[in-house]
Amino acid sequence: MSVSPRGYALADLDLSTFDRSTRSTVRVQRPDRYRLLESLPPDVPRIARGSGVSYVAASFGDGAISQELGAFDRLLGFDAEHGLVTVEAGARIGDVARFVLRHGWSLPVVPGHPRASIGGCIAADVHGKNPARDGTFRDYVEALGVFDPLHGWLQASPHENAERFAACHAGFGIAGTIVHATLRLAPAPAAYTIRRLPVANLREARDVLVAHAGAPLLYGWHDGRARHFGRGVIRFGLESHEAAPRAKAGADLPVQVAPWRACAWTPAGITAMNAWIHHRWCRAGSSQVDVASALFPLNDARAYYGGFGPEGFVEAQWLVPYATYDAFVDGLEALVAKHRPAITLVASKLFDGEPEGLAFDGRGIAFAIQLARPRATTQRAFLDALTALALEQRARPNLIKDASLDAATVRQAISGFEGARARLRAFDPQGLHRSDLTRRLDL
Ligand SMILES: Cc1cc2nc3c(=O)[nH]c(=O)nc-3n(C[C@H](O)[C@H](O)[C@H](O)COP(=O)(O)OP(=O)(O)OC[C@H]3O[C@@H](n4cnc5c(N)ncnc54)[C@H](O)[C@@H]3O)c2cc1C
């Protein structure tokens, strides 16, 4: 740890992407008061870091100081009558969700990892359990407090600094450091009744997802092996007025689950896992689940993440428009049959939004495909072929998830990419906010 004459301390931290393609020793500042955010000289390259649970290196990069905001996690205001909460940007989504739940309110968009920070949710414009119904995080942000090294402290909302406000969403830290946010809440149900509908393939999955577009929770799990590709289950949850028996609250999923010594997701391991999930979950039925457990089902998935071992894993997530859905699924099935990649899961979600800037949004069905041993030749060949297929079928990539994307691919995949980039960089003409993500994609 070193302390500068201006009073800020820096520590060296070894950080890596989830697929281990990028590893860096990074200088990290952990400010715990606002004046320490200001103390970094304005010409020093930096990038905001929330909890660091992004799959890609979005909050660190060579030559930039990561400003980790975890100490800024206070509740600043709560309007229980109108359903508004103001929190510092380092507050974790799981903590905020549980606080408002105790008062009968909920956050409509909550990503899968309970430790994602509010700042990280805004800067990646995350989606929750049914983006087709609830949109993305930006739809619930009323106002922001932002620190810009060149312009100081700013308030931003649709009525004040509106362009900066818009740029902060899916802005990946480029439009300034979000320090606090006011979020709009929705009344919370007492519990969810979650129904399971088995599907034989991804075509059936589309029909079931579309038929339940209005459900508050809606997502699918699918087998990724060639032999059973796409079979799985769609889970949809409806609000229930009867309280569910409260599940014993376990600890939140850690930021990085300690990897097992070797990768468990060999072909035999993947087969065993799929057989277990198929037996346990892929049957029609329903259960009553308390709201907190429904929001963070991944808290029970430690063994799944640890099982990737020291090599980690990669996730490609593409949003496929309805018009090219059948062609995409045909192509995906053919690629899986040809490459036989070690896919550990395929997850499906329905979207019905207007893509803004670089955000992961649009109309269609998104597939998240997770693969073990990301650097093995077979996996890389499959990922390259998947990217080519996705481009051909006009799918949209999720920049915060897939570390295998390059600058040329995202320019081809996201219409209006250059305009969106220019709108972001207008707030940072000197390129002070930079990360490995902004370097790789030339953001
Ligand atoms: C198991 C798992 C499940 C997930 N499920 C979902 C899901 O369902 N839906 C979804 O959309 N995503 C999901 N994600 C992705 C995750 O929600 C996002 O990557 C989110 O951005 C992580 O928040 P963070 O605080 O860790 O951000 P970080 O990883 O620290 O940073 C992410 C980006 O936000 C910027 N940033 C962070 N804080 C600030 C700030 N205060 N001001 C300005 N910029 C800031 C960083 O510079 C960086 O560009 C999941 C991730 C994991 C590991």
The ligand as an SDF file (V2000), in Angstrom:
LIG
                    3D

 53 58  0  0  0  0  0  0  0  0999 V2000
  -23.2260  -14.8500  -11.4670 C   0  0  0  0  0  0  0  0  0  0  0  0
  -23.5500  -13.5950  -12.2110 C   0  0  0  0  0  0  0  0  0  0  0  0
  -24.8560  -13.3460  -12.5850 C   0  0  0  0  0  0  0  0  0  0  0  0
  -25.1570  -12.1860  -13.3040 C   0  0  0  0  0  0  0  0  0  0  0  0
  -26.4560  -11.9900  -13.6860 N   0  0  0  0  0  0  0  0  0  0  0  0
  -26.7630  -10.9170  -14.4550 C   0  0  0  0  0  0  0  0  0  0  0  0
  -28.0900  -10.6990  -14.9130 C   0  0  0  0  0  0  0  0  0  0  0  0
  -29.0190  -11.4660  -14.6090 O   0  0  0  0  0  0  0  0  0  0  0  0
  -28.3240   -9.6110  -15.6900 N   0  0  0  0  0  0  0  0  0  0  0  0
  -27.3250   -8.7380  -16.0420 C   0  0  0  0  0  0  0  0  0  0  0  0
  -27.5890   -7.7840  -16.7920 O   0  0  0  0  0  0  0  0  0  0  0  0
  -26.0650   -8.9060  -15.5820 N   0  0  0  0  0  0  0  0  0  0  0  0
  -25.7650   -9.9710  -14.8260 C   0  0  0  0  0  0  0  0  0  0  0  0
  -24.4870  -10.1410  -14.3770 N   0  0  0  0  0  0  0  0  0  0  0  0
  -23.4890   -9.1100  -14.6960 C   0  0  0  0  0  0  0  0  0  0  0  0
  -23.3860   -8.0370  -13.5890 C   0  0  0  0  0  0  0  0  0  0  0  0
  -24.6520   -7.7210  -13.0570 O   0  0  0  0  0  0  0  0  0  0  0  0
  -22.7960   -6.7570  -14.1770 C   0  0  0  0  0  0  0  0  0  0  0  0
  -21.5470   -7.0340  -14.7440 O   0  0  0  0  0  0  0  0  0  0  0  0
  -22.6710   -5.6010  -13.1760 C   0  0  0  0  0  0  0  0  0  0  0  0
  -22.1530   -4.4780  -13.8730 O   0  0  0  0  0  0  0  0  0  0  0  0
  -21.7100   -5.9320  -12.0480 C   0  0  0  0  0  0  0  0  0  0  0  0
  -21.7110   -4.8910  -11.0870 O   0  0  0  0  0  0  0  0  0  0  0  0
  -20.3440   -4.5110  -10.3440 P   0  0  0  0  0  0  0  0  0  0  0  0
  -20.6500   -3.5980   -9.2410 O   0  0  0  0  0  0  0  0  0  0  0  0
  -19.6030   -5.7420   -9.9990 O   0  0  0  0  0  0  0  0  0  0  0  0
  -19.5890   -3.7140  -11.5010 O   0  0  0  0  0  0  0  0  0  0  0  0
  -18.0460   -3.7930  -11.9240 P   0  0  0  0  0  0  0  0  0  0  0  0
  -17.7680   -5.1400  -12.4940 O   0  0  0  0  0  0  0  0  0  0  0  0
  -17.2020   -3.3320  -10.8050 O   0  0  0  0  0  0  0  0  0  0  0  0
  -18.0440   -2.7160  -13.0870 O   0  0  0  0  0  0  0  0  0  0  0  0
  -18.8460   -2.9090  -14.2360 C   0  0  0  0  0  0  0  0  0  0  0  0
  -18.8380   -1.6260  -15.0660 C   0  0  0  0  0  0  0  0  0  0  0  0
  -19.5130   -0.6130  -14.3350 O   0  0  0  0  0  0  0  0  0  0  0  0
  -18.6650    0.5290  -14.1520 C   0  0  0  0  0  0  0  0  0  0  0  0
  -18.9880    1.0640  -12.8270 N   0  0  0  0  0  0  0  0  0  0  0  0
  -19.0500    0.3870  -11.6570 C   0  0  0  0  0  0  0  0  0  0  0  0
  -19.3790    1.2300  -10.6710 N   0  0  0  0  0  0  0  0  0  0  0  0
  -19.5070    2.4600  -11.2300 C   0  0  0  0  0  0  0  0  0  0  0  0
  -19.7990    3.7600  -10.7300 C   0  0  0  0  0  0  0  0  0  0  0  0
  -20.0520    3.9750   -9.4340 N   0  0  0  0  0  0  0  0  0  0  0  0
  -19.8230    4.8010  -11.5930 N   0  0  0  0  0  0  0  0  0  0  0  0
  -19.5790    4.6280  -12.9160 C   0  0  0  0  0  0  0  0  0  0  0  0
  -19.2880    3.4220  -13.4470 N   0  0  0  0  0  0  0  0  0  0  0  0
  -19.2540    2.3480  -12.6120 C   0  0  0  0  0  0  0  0  0  0  0  0
  -17.2620   -0.0120  -14.2490 C   0  0  0  0  0  0  0  0  0  0  0  0
  -16.3490    0.9980  -14.6460 O   0  0  0  0  0  0  0  0  0  0  0  0
  -17.4330   -1.0820  -15.3150 C   0  0  0  0  0  0  0  0  0  0  0  0
  -17.3870   -0.5050  -16.5890 O   0  0  0  0  0  0  0  0  0  0  0  0
  -24.1500  -11.2630  -13.6330 C   0  0  0  0  0  0  0  0  0  0  0  0
  -22.8380  -11.4980  -13.2240 C   0  0  0  0  0  0  0  0  0  0  0  0
  -22.5330  -12.6600  -12.5200 C   0  0  0  0  0  0  0  0  0  0  0  0
  -21.1190  -12.9080  -12.1160 C   0  0  0  0  0  0  0  0  0  0  0  0
  1  2  1  0
  2  3  1  0
  2 52  2  0
  3  4  2  0
  4  5  1  0
  4 50  1  0
  5  6  2  0
  6  7  1  0
  6 13  1  0
  7  8  2  0
  7  9  1  0
  9 10  1  0
 10 11  2  0
 10 12  1  0
 12 13  2  0
 13 14  1  0
 14 15  1  0
 14 50  1  0
 15 16  1  0
 16 17  1  0
 16 18  1  0
 18 19  1  0
 18 20  1  0
 20 21  1  0
 20 22  1  0
 22 23  1  0
 23 24  1  0
 24 25  2  0
 24 26  1  0
 24 27  1  0
 27 28  1  0
 28 29  2  0
 28 30  1  0
 28 31  1  0
 31 32  1  0
 32 33  1  0
 33 34  1  0
 33 48  1  0
 34 35  1  0
 35 36  1  0
 35 46  1  0
 36 37  1  0
 36 45  1  0
 37 38  2  0
 38 39  1  0
 39 40  1  0
 39 45  2  0
 40 41  1  0
 40 42  2  0
 42 43  1  0
 43 44  2  0
 44 45  1  0
 46 47  1  0
 46 48  1  0
 48 49  1  0
 50 51  2  0
 51 52  1  0
 52 53  1  0
M  END
$$$$
